[in-house]
């Protein structure tokens, strides 16, 4: 059974929040980040294609849906990583100033 449109949107929001928080906590990006984003994009894009087009959807619907998910989730992860990197860097400078200055 495929989730409905409301459930799919809630799952998507939960995934985006999780990717954002994972990005802010990461010290550097690696293959596990890439694998997670690709896997989630294929999963959520395929579900979105099924919901939009039904079971007999056009292949282009799946490709477009997976591509959109990939862009959205990659941007969320990278924005979270940039914010986390900036916060860790600023925090390290402030701690060094407190210790040595």
Gaussian input, Z-matrix of N, CA and C with variables (Angstrom, degrees):
# hf/3-21g

backbone

0 1
 N
 C     1     B1
 C     2     B2     1     A1
 N     3     B3     2     A2     1     D1
 C     4     B4     3     A3     2     D2
 C     5     B5     4     A4     3     D3
 N     6     B6     5     A5     4     D4
 C     7     B7     6     A6     5     D5
 C     8     B8     7     A7     6     D6
 N     9     B9     8     A8     7     D7
 C    10    B10     9     A9     8     D8
 C    11    B11    10    A10     9     D9
 N    12    B12    11    A11    10    D10
 C    13    B13    12    A12    11    D11
 C    14    B14    13    A13    12    D12
 N    15    B15    14    A14    13    D13
 C    16    B16    15    A15    14    D14
 C    17    B17    16    A16    15    D15
 N    18    B18    17    A17    16    D16
 C    19    B19    18    A18    17    D17
 C    20    B20    19    A19    18    D18
 N    21    B21    20    A20    19    D19
 C    22    B22    21    A21    20    D20
 C    23    B23    22    A22    21    D21
 N    24    B24    23    A23    22    D22
 C    25    B25    24    A24    23    D23
 C    26    B26    25    A25    24    D24
 N    27    B27    26    A26    25    D25
 C    28    B28    27    A27    26    D26
 C    29    B29    28    A28    27    D27
 N    30    B30    29    A29    28    D28
 C    31    B31    30    A30    29    D29
 C    32    B32    31    A31    30    D30
 N    33    B33    32    A32    31    D31
 C    34    B34    33    A33    32    D32
 C    35    B35    34    A34    33    D33
 N    36    B36    35    A35    34    D34
 C    37    B37    36    A36    35    D35
 C    38    B38    37    A37    36    D36
 N    39    B39    38    A38    37    D37
 C    40    B40    39    A39    38    D38
 C    41    B41    40    A40    39    D39
 N    42    B42    41    A41    40    D40
 C    43    B43    42    A42    41    D41
 C    44    B44    43    A43    42    D42
 N    45    B45    44    A44    43    D43
 C    46    B46    45    A45    44    D44
 C    47    B47    46    A46    45    D45
 N    48    B48    47    A47    46    D46
 C    49    B49    48    A48    47    D47
 C    50    B50    49    A49    48    D48
 N    51    B51    50    A50    49    D49
 C    52    B52    51    A51    50    D50
 C    53    B53    52    A52    51    D51
 N    54    B54    53    A53    52    D52
 C    55    B55    54    A54    53    D53
 C    56    B56    55    A55    54    D54
 N    57    B57    56    A56    55    D55
 C    58    B58    57    A57    56    D56
 C    59    B59    58    A58    57    D57
 N    60    B60    59    A59    58    D58
 C    61    B61    60    A60    59    D59
 C    62    B62    61    A61    60    D60
 N    63    B63    62    A62    61    D61
 C    64    B64    63    A63    62    D62
 C    65    B65    64    A64    63    D63
 N    66    B66    65    A65    64    D64
 C    67    B67    66    A66    65    D65
 C    68    B68    67    A67    66    D66
 N    69    B69    68    A68    67    D67
 C    70    B70    69    A69    68    D68
 C    71    B71    70    A70    69    D69
 N    72    B72    71    A71    70    D70
 C    73    B73    72    A72    71    D71
 C    74    B74    73    A73    72    D72
 N    75    B75    74    A74    73    D73
 C    76    B76    75    A75    74    D74
 C    77    B77    76    A76    75    D75
 N    78    B78    77    A77    76    D76
 C    79    B79    78    A78    77    D77
 C    80    B80    79    A79    78    D78
 N    81    B81    80    A80    79    D79
 C    82    B82    81    A81    80    D80
 C    83    B83    82    A82    81    D81
 N    84    B84    83    A83    82    D82
 C    85    B85    84    A84    83    D83
 C    86    B86    85    A85    84    D84
 N    87    B87    86    A86    85    D85
 C    88    B88    87    A87    86    D86
 C    89    B89    88    A88    87    D87
 N    90    B90    89    A89    88    D88
 C    91    B91    90    A90    89    D89
 C    92    B92    91    A91    90    D90
 N    93    B93    92    A92    91    D91
 C    94    B94    93    A93    92    D92
 C    95    B95    94    A94    93    D93
 N    96    B96    95    A95    94    D94
 C    97    B97    96    A96    95    D95
 C    98    B98    97    A97    96    D96
 N    99    B99    98    A98    97    D97
 C   100   B100    99    A99    98    D98
 C   101   B101   100   A100    99    D99
 N   102   B102   101   A101   100   D100
 C   103   B103   102   A102   101   D101
 C   104   B104   103   A103   102   D102
 N   105   B105   104   A104   103   D103
 C   106   B106   105   A105   104   D104
 C   107   B107   106   A106   105   D105
 N   108   B108   107   A107   106   D106
 C   109   B109   108   A108   107   D107
 C   110   B110   109   A109   108   D108
 N   111   B111   110   A110   109   D109
 C   112   B112   111   A111   110   D110
 C   113   B113   112   A112   111   D111
 N   114   B114   113   A113   112   D112
 C   115   B115   114   A114   113   D113
 C   116   B116   115   A115   114   D114
 N   117   B117   116   A116   115   D115
 C   118   B118   117   A117   116   D116
 C   119   B119   118   A118   117   D117
 N   120   B120   119   A119   118   D118
 C   121   B121   120   A120   119   D119
 C   122   B122   121   A121   120   D120
 N   123   B123   122   A122   121   D121
 C   124   B124   123   A123   122   D122
 C   125   B125   124   A124   123   D123
 N   126   B126   125   A125   124   D124
 C   127   B127   126   A126   125   D125
 C   128   B128   127   A127   126   D126
 N   129   B129   128   A128   127   D127
 C   130   B130   129   A129   128   D128
 C   131   B131   130   A130   129   D129
 N   132   B132   131   A131   130   D130
 C   133   B133   132   A132   131   D131
 C   134   B134   133   A133   132   D132
 N   135   B135   134   A134   133   D133
 C   136   B136   135   A135   134   D134
 C   137   B137   136   A136   135   D135
 N   138   B138   137   A137   136   D136
 C   139   B139   138   A138   137   D137
 C   140   B140   139   A139   138   D138
 N   141   B141   140   A140   139   D139
 C   142   B142   141   A141   140   D140
 C   143   B143   142   A142   141   D141
 N   144   B144   143   A143   142   D142
 C   145   B145   144   A144   143   D143
 C   146   B146   145   A145   144   D144
 N   147   B147   146   A146   145   D145
 C   148   B148   147   A147   146   D146
 C   149   B149   148   A148   147   D147
 N   150   B150   149   A149   148   D148
 C   151   B151   150   A150   149   D149
 C   152   B152   151   A151   150   D150
 N   153   B153   152   A152   151   D151
 C   154   B154   153   A153   152   D152
 C   155   B155   154   A154   153   D153
 N   156   B156   155   A155   154   D154
 C   157   B157   156   A156   155   D155
 C   158   B158   157   A157   156   D156
 N   159   B159   158   A158   157   D157
 C   160   B160   159   A159   158   D158
 C   161   B161   160   A160   159   D159
 N   162   B162   161   A161   160   D160
 C   163   B163   162   A162   161   D161
 C   164   B164   163   A163   162   D162
 N   165   B165   164   A164   163   D163
 C   166   B166   165   A165   164   D164
 C   167   B167   166   A166   165   D165
 N   168   B168   167   A167   166   D166
 C   169   B169   168   A168   167   D167
 C   170   B170   169   A169   168   D168
 N   171   B171   170   A170   169   D169
 C   172   B172   171   A171   170   D170
 C   173   B173   172   A172   171   D171
 N   174   B174   173   A173   172   D172
 C   175   B175   174   A174   173   D173
 C   176   B176   175   A175   174   D174
 N   177   B177   176   A176   175   D175
 C   178   B178   177   A177   176   D176
 C   179   B179   178   A178   177   D177
 N   180   B180   179   A179   178   D178
 C   181   B181   180   A180   179   D179
 C   182   B182   181   A181   180   D180
 N   183   B183   182   A182   181   D181
 C   184   B184   183   A183   182   D182
 C   185   B185   184   A184   183   D183
 N   186   B186   185   A185   184   D184
 C   187   B187   186   A186   185   D185
 C   188   B188   187   A187   186   D186
 N   189   B189   188   A188   187   D187
 C   190   B190   189   A189   188   D188
 C   191   B191   190   A190   189   D189
 N   192   B192   191   A191   190   D190
 C   193   B193   192   A192   191   D191
 C   194   B194   193   A193   192   D192
 N   195   B195   194   A194   193   D193
 C   196   B196   195   A195   194   D194
 C   197   B197   196   A196   195   D195
 N   198   B198   197   A197   196   D196
 C   199   B199   198   A198   197   D197
 C   200   B200   199   A199   198   D198
 N   201   B201   200   A200   199   D199
 C   202   B202   201   A201   200   D200
 C   203   B203   202   A202   201   D201
 N   204   B204   203   A203   202   D202
 C   205   B205   204   A204   203   D203
 C   206   B206   205   A205   204   D204
 N   207   B207   206   A206   205   D205
 C   208   B208   207   A207   206   D206
 C   209   B209   208   A208   207   D207
 N   210   B210   209   A209   208   D208
 C   211   B211   210   A210   209   D209
 C   212   B212   211   A211   210   D210
 N   213   B213   212   A212   211   D211
 C   214   B214   213   A213   212   D212
 C   215   B215   214   A214   213   D213
 N   216   B216   215   A215   214   D214
 C   217   B217   216   A216   215   D215
 C   218   B218   217   A217   216   D216
 N   219   B219   218   A218   217   D217
 C   220   B220   219   A219   218   D218
 C   221   B221   220   A220   219   D219
 N   222   B222   221   A221   220   D220
 C   223   B223   222   A222   221   D221
 C   224   B224   223   A223   222   D222
 N   225   B225   224   A224   223   D223
 C   226   B226   225   A225   224   D224
 C   227   B227   226   A226   225   D225
 N   228   B228   227   A227   226   D226
 C   229   B229   228   A228   227   D227
 C   230   B230   229   A229   228   D228
 N   231   B231   230   A230   229   D229
 C   232   B232   231   A231   230   D230
 C   233   B233   232   A232   231   D231
 N   234   B234   233   A233   232   D232
 C   235   B235   234   A234   233   D233
 C   236   B236   235   A235   234   D234
 N   237   B237   236   A236   235   D235
 C   238   B238   237   A237   236   D236
 C   239   B239   238   A238   237   D237
 N   240   B240   239   A239   238   D238
 C   241   B241   240   A240   239   D239
 C   242   B242   241   A241   240   D240
 N   243   B243   242   A242   241   D241
 C   244   B244   243   A243   242   D242
 C   245   B245   244   A244   243   D243
 N   246   B246   245   A245   244   D244
 C   247   B247   246   A246   245   D245
 C   248   B248   247   A247   246   D246
 N   249   B249   248   A248   247   D247
 C   250   B250   249   A249   248   D248
 C   251   B251   250   A250   249   D249
 N   252   B252   251   A251   250   D250
 C   253   B253   252   A252   251   D251
 C   254   B254   253   A253   252   D252
 N   255   B255   254   A254   253   D253
 C   256   B256   255   A255   254   D254
 C   257   B257   256   A256   255   D255
 N   258   B258   257   A257   256   D256
 C   259   B259   258   A258   257   D257
 C   260   B260   259   A259   258   D258
 N   261   B261   260   A260   259   D259
 C   262   B262   261   A261   260   D260
 C   263   B263   262   A262   261   D261
 N   264   B264   263   A263   262   D262
 C   265   B265   264   A264   263   D263
 C   266   B266   265   A265   264   D264
 N   267   B267   266   A266   265   D265
 C   268   B268   267   A267   266   D266
 C   269   B269   268   A268   267   D267
 N   270   B270   269   A269   268   D268
 C   271   B271   270   A270   269   D269
 C   272   B272   271   A271   270   D270
 N   273   B273   272   A272   271   D271
 C   274   B274   273   A273   272   D272
 C   275   B275   274   A274   273   D273
 N   276   B276   275   A275   274   D274
 C   277   B277   276   A276   275   D275
 C   278   B278   277   A277   276   D276
 N   279   B279   278   A278   277   D277
 C   280   B280   279   A279   278   D278
 C   281   B281   280   A280   279   D279
 N   282   B282   281   A281   280   D280
 C   283   B283   282   A282   281   D281
 C   284   B284   283   A283   282   D282
 N   285   B285   284   A284   283   D283
 C   286   B286   285   A285   284   D284
 C   287   B287   286   A286   285   D285
 N   288   B288   287   A287   286   D286
 C   289   B289   288   A288   287   D287
 C   290   B290   289   A289   288   D288
 N   291   B291   290   A290   289   D289
 C   292   B292   291   A291   290   D290
 C   293   B293   292   A292   291   D291
 N   294   B294   293   A293   292   D292
 C   295   B295   294   A294   293   D293
 C   296   B296   295   A295   294   D294
 N   297   B297   296   A296   295   D295
 C   298   B298   297   A297   296   D296
 C   299   B299   298   A298   297   D297
 N   300   B300   299   A299   298   D298
 C   301   B301   300   A300   299   D299
 C   302   B302   301   A301   300   D300

   B1=1.4494
   B2=1.5162
   B3=1.3021
   B4=1.4552
   B5=1.5225
   B6=1.3320
   B7=1.4636
   B8=1.5250
   B9=1.3204
   B10=1.4607
   B11=1.5153
   B12=1.3221
   B13=1.4594
   B14=1.5263
   B15=1.3212
   B16=1.4629
   B17=1.5131
   B18=1.3234
   B19=1.4671
   B20=1.5229
   B21=1.3354
   B22=1.4615
   B23=1.5234
   B24=1.3185
   B25=1.4657
   B26=1.5245
   B27=1.3149
   B28=1.4644
   B29=1.5184
   B30=1.3291
   B31=1.4620
   B32=1.5220
   B33=1.3301
   B34=1.4645
   B35=1.5249
   B36=1.3086
   B37=1.4691
   B38=1.5305
   B39=1.3267
   B40=1.4631
   B41=1.5263
   B42=1.3271
   B43=1.4683
   B44=1.5241
   B45=1.3313
   B46=1.4627
   B47=1.5277
   B48=1.3200
   B49=1.4694
   B50=1.5249
   B51=1.3247
   B52=1.4567
   B53=1.5167
   B54=1.3413
   B55=1.4631
   B56=1.5240
   B57=1.3241
   B58=1.4612
   B59=1.5239
   B60=1.3299
   B61=1.4637
   B62=1.5242
   B63=1.3333
   B64=1.4615
   B65=1.5296
   B66=1.3253
   B67=1.4567
   B68=1.5138
   B69=1.3347
   B70=1.4610
   B71=1.5271
   B72=1.3238
   B73=1.4624
   B74=1.5274
   B75=1.3377
   B76=1.4603
   B77=1.5176
   B78=1.3169
   B79=1.4617
   B80=1.5191
   B81=1.3386
   B82=1.4597
   B83=1.5243
   B84=1.3232
   B85=1.4518
   B86=1.5175
   B87=1.3300
   B88=1.4560
   B89=1.5092
   B90=1.3252
   B91=1.4606
   B92=1.5215
   B93=1.3337
   B94=1.4636
   B95=1.5226
   B96=1.3358
   B97=1.4620
   B98=1.5276
   B99=1.3351
   B100=1.4575
   B101=1.5246
   B102=1.3140
   B103=1.4649
   B104=1.5130
   B105=1.3233
   B106=1.4665
   B107=1.5215
   B108=1.3325
   B109=1.4669
   B110=1.5239
   B111=1.3298
   B112=1.4589
   B113=1.5232
   B114=1.3159
   B115=1.4622
   B116=1.5167
   B117=1.3274
   B118=1.4654
   B119=1.5230
   B120=1.3291
   B121=1.4625
   B122=1.5270
   B123=1.3238
   B124=1.4694
   B125=1.5248
   B126=1.3185
   B127=1.4636
   B128=1.5233
   B129=1.3251
   B130=1.4631
   B131=1.5240
   B132=1.3247
   B133=1.4556
   B134=1.5161
   B135=1.3276
   B136=1.4621
   B137=1.5157
   B138=1.3262
   B139=1.4669
   B140=1.5174
   B141=1.3328
   B142=1.4595
   B143=1.5176
   B144=1.3285
   B145=1.4584
   B146=1.5165
   B147=1.3228
   B148=1.4668
   B149=1.5221
   B150=1.3221
   B151=1.4632
   B152=1.5268
   B153=1.3343
   B154=1.4607
   B155=1.5205
   B156=1.3110
   B157=1.4594
   B158=1.5067
   B159=1.3012
   B160=1.4547
   B161=1.5138
   B162=1.3078
   B163=1.4580
   B164=1.5227
   B165=1.3251
   B166=1.4640
   B167=1.5334
   B168=1.3126
   B169=1.4679
   B170=1.5207
   B171=1.3135
   B172=1.4635
   B173=1.5283
   B174=1.3251
   B175=1.4700
   B176=1.5277
   B177=1.3322
   B178=1.4585
   B179=1.5266
   B180=1.3294
   B181=1.4627
   B182=1.5201
   B183=1.3287
   B184=1.4599
   B185=1.5282
   B186=1.3197
   B187=1.4691
   B188=1.5244
   B189=1.3213
   B190=1.4575
   B191=1.5290
   B192=1.3299
   B193=1.4622
   B194=1.5312
   B195=1.3306
   B196=1.4660
   B197=1.5236
   B198=1.3363
   B199=1.4607
   B200=1.5193
   B201=1.3262
   B202=1.4610
   B203=1.5185
   B204=1.3283
   B205=1.4672
   B206=1.5250
   B207=1.3271
   B208=1.4608
   B209=1.5201
   B210=1.3158
   B211=1.4668
   B212=1.5234
   B213=1.3215
   B214=1.4632
   B215=1.5203
   B216=1.3281
   B217=1.4612
   B218=1.5235
   B219=1.3246
   B220=1.4669
   B221=1.5244
   B222=1.3279
   B223=1.4625
   B224=1.5220
   B225=1.3249
   B226=1.4647
   B227=1.5249
   B228=1.3334
   B229=1.4642
   B230=1.5189
   B231=1.3340
   B232=1.4648
   B233=1.5221
   B234=1.3192
   B235=1.4681
   B236=1.5250
   B237=1.3289
   B238=1.4596
   B239=1.5159
   B240=1.3441
   B241=1.4623
   B242=1.5279
   B243=1.3316
   B244=1.4681
   B245=1.5233
   B246=1.3115
   B247=1.4673
   B248=1.5269
   B249=1.3260
   B250=1.4645
   B251=1.5178
   B252=1.3255
   B253=1.4664
   B254=1.5220
   B255=1.3212
   B256=1.4605
   B257=1.5231
   B258=1.3327
   B259=1.4662
   B260=1.5197
   B261=1.3536
   B262=1.4634
   B263=1.5173
   B264=1.3202
   B265=1.4607
   B266=1.5186
   B267=1.3252
   B268=1.4688
   B269=1.5267
   B270=1.3184
   B271=1.4610
   B272=1.5064
   B273=1.3379
   B274=1.4631
   B275=1.5196
   B276=1.3099
   B277=1.4656
   B278=1.5210
   B279=1.2930
   B280=1.4728
   B281=1.5314
   B282=1.3221
   B283=1.4556
   B284=1.5205
   B285=1.3348
   B286=1.4596
   B287=1.5158
   B288=1.3176
   B289=1.4661
   B290=1.5162
   B291=1.3209
   B292=1.4579
   B293=1.5322
   B294=1.3183
   B295=1.4683
   B296=1.5169
   B297=1.3327
   B298=1.4634
   B299=1.5157
   B300=1.3166
   B301=1.4446
   B302=1.4613
   A1=108.98
   A2=115.32
   A3=121.50
   A4=108.77
   A5=115.59
   A6=120.06
   A7=110.19
   A8=115.97
   A9=120.85
   A10=111.23
   A11=115.82
   A12=120.09
   A13=111.81
   A14=118.13
   A15=121.15
   A16=112.14
   A17=116.59
   A18=120.03
   A19=110.74
   A20=116.76
   A21=120.44
   A22=110.49
   A23=117.33
   A24=120.62
   A25=110.84
   A26=117.52
   A27=120.40
   A28=110.89
   A29=117.16
   A30=120.69
   A31=109.84
   A32=116.68
   A33=121.21
   A34=111.55
   A35=116.61
   A36=120.47
   A37=110.24
   A38=117.36
   A39=120.49
   A40=111.12
   A41=117.51
   A42=121.17
   A43=110.39
   A44=117.42
   A45=120.34
   A46=111.53
   A47=117.43
   A48=120.29
   A49=110.04
   A50=116.90
   A51=120.34
   A52=112.73
   A53=117.64
   A54=120.49
   A55=111.80
   A56=116.89
   A57=120.60
   A58=110.75
   A59=117.50
   A60=120.07
   A61=111.23
   A62=117.68
   A63=121.15
   A64=109.46
   A65=116.94
   A66=120.73
   A67=112.47
   A68=117.61
   A69=119.60
   A70=111.65
   A71=117.91
   A72=121.07
   A73=112.89
   A74=118.61
   A75=121.86
   A76=111.00
   A77=115.19
   A78=119.96
   A79=111.79
   A80=116.95
   A81=121.13
   A82=107.80
   A83=115.02
   A84=120.14
   A85=109.71
   A86=116.74
   A87=121.11
   A88=111.81
   A89=115.18
   A90=120.55
   A91=112.64
   A92=117.74
   A93=118.59
   A94=110.88
   A95=117.82
   A96=120.70
   A97=110.40
   A98=115.75
   A99=120.71
   A100=110.97
   A101=117.13
   A102=120.67
   A103=112.86
   A104=116.11
   A105=119.31
   A106=111.47
   A107=117.09
   A108=120.25
   A109=110.49
   A110=117.88
   A111=119.99
   A112=111.89
   A113=116.76
   A114=120.06
   A115=112.98
   A116=115.91
   A117=119.58
   A118=111.65
   A119=117.07
   A120=120.17
   A121=110.87
   A122=116.11
   A123=119.29
   A124=110.63
   A125=117.12
   A126=120.40
   A127=111.33
   A128=116.68
   A129=119.85
   A130=111.43
   A131=118.71
   A132=121.07
   A133=111.89
   A134=116.36
   A135=119.89
   A136=111.95
   A137=116.92
   A138=119.94
   A139=111.24
   A140=116.02
   A141=119.70
   A142=111.69
   A143=117.02
   A144=120.69
   A145=112.09
   A146=116.52
   A147=119.94
   A148=111.52
   A149=115.93
   A150=119.73
   A151=110.45
   A152=116.67
   A153=119.85
   A154=110.84
   A155=117.13
   A156=119.75
   A157=115.29
   A158=118.98
   A159=119.76
   A160=109.91
   A161=117.11
   A162=121.12
   A163=110.97
   A164=118.52
   A165=122.51
   A166=110.40
   A167=117.57
   A168=121.65
   A169=110.27
   A170=114.87
   A171=120.91
   A172=109.11
   A173=118.14
   A174=119.93
   A175=112.95
   A176=116.57
   A177=119.90
   A178=111.49
   A179=117.08
   A180=121.23
   A181=110.51
   A182=116.84
   A183=120.48
   A184=111.45
   A185=116.72
   A186=120.77
   A187=110.12
   A188=117.27
   A189=121.06
   A190=110.98
   A191=116.66
   A192=121.21
   A193=111.35
   A194=117.09
   A195=120.67
   A196=110.29
   A197=118.03
   A198=121.45
   A199=112.10
   A200=116.70
   A201=120.71
   A202=111.14
   A203=116.87
   A204=120.66
   A205=110.93
   A206=116.96
   A207=120.64
   A208=111.21
   A209=117.08
   A210=121.04
   A211=110.73
   A212=117.07
   A213=121.57
   A214=112.06
   A215=116.84
   A216=119.92
   A217=111.89
   A218=118.26
   A219=120.41
   A220=110.75
   A221=116.24
   A222=119.53
   A223=110.82
   A224=117.81
   A225=121.12
   A226=111.31
   A227=116.48
   A228=120.27
   A229=111.07
   A230=117.81
   A231=120.64
   A232=112.34
   A233=118.20
   A234=120.63
   A235=109.90
   A236=116.96
   A237=120.60
   A238=111.56
   A239=116.60
   A240=120.50
   A241=110.93
   A242=117.42
   A243=120.58
   A244=111.16
   A245=117.38
   A246=120.58
   A247=110.43
   A248=116.62
   A249=120.20
   A250=112.33
   A251=116.57
   A252=120.52
   A253=110.68
   A254=116.77
   A255=120.53
   A256=111.22
   A257=117.49
   A258=120.63
   A259=111.60
   A260=117.74
   A261=120.50
   A262=110.53
   A263=116.29
   A264=119.82
   A265=110.78
   A266=116.90
   A267=120.26
   A268=110.41
   A269=116.50
   A270=119.95
   A271=112.01
   A272=117.34
   A273=120.90
   A274=110.34
   A275=117.18
   A276=119.91
   A277=110.03
   A278=117.33
   A279=120.63
   A280=110.99
   A281=118.26
   A282=120.54
   A283=110.78
   A284=117.34
   A285=120.09
   A286=111.06
   A287=116.87
   A288=120.26
   A289=110.81
   A290=117.79
   A291=120.67
   A292=111.51
   A293=116.21
   A294=119.67
   A295=111.25
   A296=116.60
   A297=120.12
   A298=114.18
   A299=118.02
   A300=116.97
   A301=110.97
   D1=132.27
   D2=-178.77
   D3=-91.86
   D4=140.91
   D5=179.47
   D6=-65.92
   D7=151.65
   D8=178.27
   D9=-76.40
   D10=178.36
   D11=-176.72
   D12=-63.57
   D13=-39.61
   D14=-179.84
   D15=-67.32
   D16=-42.85
   D17=179.39
   D18=-66.96
   D19=-37.88
   D20=179.67
   D21=-64.75
   D22=-39.16
   D23=179.09
   D24=-66.97
   D25=-39.18
   D26=179.19
   D27=-67.78
   D28=-39.13
   D29=177.08
   D30=-64.76
   D31=-40.31
   D32=178.86
   D33=-62.23
   D34=-43.93
   D35=178.90
   D36=-63.43
   D37=-41.55
   D38=178.30
   D39=-63.86
   D40=-39.45
   D41=178.38
   D42=-65.47
   D43=-43.13
   D44=-179.67
   D45=-65.24
   D46=-40.15
   D47=176.94
   D48=-64.31
   D49=-42.02
   D50=177.87
   D51=-63.21
   D52=-43.15
   D53=177.98
   D54=-65.22
   D55=-38.94
   D56=178.50
   D57=-63.24
   D58=-47.31
   D59=-179.06
   D60=-68.55
   D61=-34.59
   D62=176.74
   D63=-65.47
   D64=-38.45
   D65=177.92
   D66=-66.04
   D67=-39.67
   D68=-179.70
   D69=-69.48
   D70=-27.55
   D71=-178.37
   D72=-88.18
   D73=-13.13
   D74=-176.23
   D75=-81.58
   D76=142.13
   D77=177.37
   D78=-86.79
   D79=-29.98
   D80=175.15
   D81=-154.92
   D82=155.99
   D83=-179.26
   D84=-87.37
   D85=145.53
   D86=-178.75
   D87=-144.03
   D88=-168.01
   D89=-177.57
   D90=-68.05
   D91=-28.58
   D92=179.27
   D93=-68.11
   D94=-32.99
   D95=175.56
   D96=-66.37
   D97=-44.75
   D98=179.44
   D99=-63.07
   D100=-43.79
   D101=179.14
   D102=-63.89
   D103=-40.72
   D104=179.29
   D105=-65.61
   D106=-42.85
   D107=179.83
   D108=-66.16
   D109=-42.73
   D110=179.00
   D111=-64.54
   D112=-43.88
   D113=179.06
   D114=-63.52
   D115=-46.19
   D116=179.09
   D117=-65.74
   D118=-35.94
   D119=178.84
   D120=-65.40
   D121=-43.31
   D122=178.44
   D123=-65.22
   D124=-41.78
   D125=-179.63
   D126=-65.44
   D127=-53.06
   D128=-176.79
   D129=-71.74
   D130=-34.16
   D131=176.81
   D132=-66.47
   D133=-39.52
   D134=176.88
   D135=-65.81
   D136=-41.19
   D137=176.77
   D138=-64.61
   D139=-40.32
   D140=178.10
   D141=-63.98
   D142=-39.75
   D143=176.93
   D144=-64.97
   D145=-38.01
   D146=177.43
   D147=-66.01
   D148=-40.31
   D149=-178.19
   D150=-70.55
   D151=-42.35
   D152=-177.40
   D153=-69.21
   D154=-47.18
   D155=-172.54
   D156=-104.32
   D157=-0.06
   D158=-174.86
   D159=77.41
   D160=-168.02
   D161=-177.11
   D162=-71.50
   D163=-33.35
   D164=-177.83
   D165=-98.05
   D166=55.65
   D167=-178.42
   D168=-81.18
   D169=156.02
   D170=175.48
   D171=-69.80
   D172=146.74
   D173=177.96
   D174=-60.45
   D175=-32.03
   D176=179.31
   D177=-64.17
   D178=-30.14
   D179=177.16
   D180=-62.75
   D181=-43.65
   D182=178.89
   D183=-66.54
   D184=-42.61
   D185=-179.32
   D186=-62.86
   D187=-46.21
   D188=179.71
   D189=-63.50
   D190=-43.08
   D191=-178.55
   D192=-65.70
   D193=-43.03
   D194=178.73
   D195=-66.43
   D196=-40.70
   D197=177.87
   D198=-62.97
   D199=-41.74
   D200=178.10
   D201=-63.96
   D202=-43.31
   D203=177.19
   D204=-62.69
   D205=-40.77
   D206=-179.48
   D207=-62.25
   D208=-43.91
   D209=178.86
   D210=-65.25
   D211=-46.61
   D212=-177.99
   D213=-63.00
   D214=-46.41
   D215=-177.55
   D216=-72.76
   D217=-36.48
   D218=177.14
   D219=-64.70
   D220=-43.13
   D221=179.17
   D222=-63.22
   D223=-41.27
   D224=179.21
   D225=-62.78
   D226=-45.09
   D227=179.35
   D228=-63.98
   D229=-43.52
   D230=-178.16
   D231=-69.30
   D232=-36.87
   D233=176.41
   D234=-65.17
   D235=-43.52
   D236=176.91
   D237=-62.19
   D238=-41.43
   D239=178.60
   D240=-64.30
   D241=-41.82
   D242=179.81
   D243=-64.20
   D244=-42.30
   D245=178.60
   D246=-65.29
   D247=-44.72
   D248=178.57
   D249=-64.05
   D250=-40.94
   D251=178.81
   D252=-63.45
   D253=-43.88
   D254=178.79
   D255=-64.33
   D256=-42.34
   D257=179.90
   D258=-66.03
   D259=-41.22
   D260=178.90
   D261=-66.30
   D262=-38.89
   D263=-179.09
   D264=-68.44
   D265=-43.73
   D266=178.17
   D267=-65.66
   D268=-38.26
   D269=178.77
   D270=-65.35
   D271=-37.46
   D272=179.41
   D273=-67.42
   D274=-38.40
   D275=179.04
   D276=-66.93
   D277=-43.62
   D278=-179.65
   D279=-65.42
   D280=-40.36
   D281=178.72
   D282=-65.24
   D283=-39.69
   D284=178.14
   D285=-65.09
   D286=-38.99
   D287=177.25
   D288=-65.10
   D289=-38.11
   D290=179.03
   D291=-67.15
   D292=-37.94
   D293=-176.81
   D294=-76.14
   D295=-47.74
   D296=-171.84
   D297=-100.54
   D298=-9.23
   D299=-173.31
   D300=-121.62

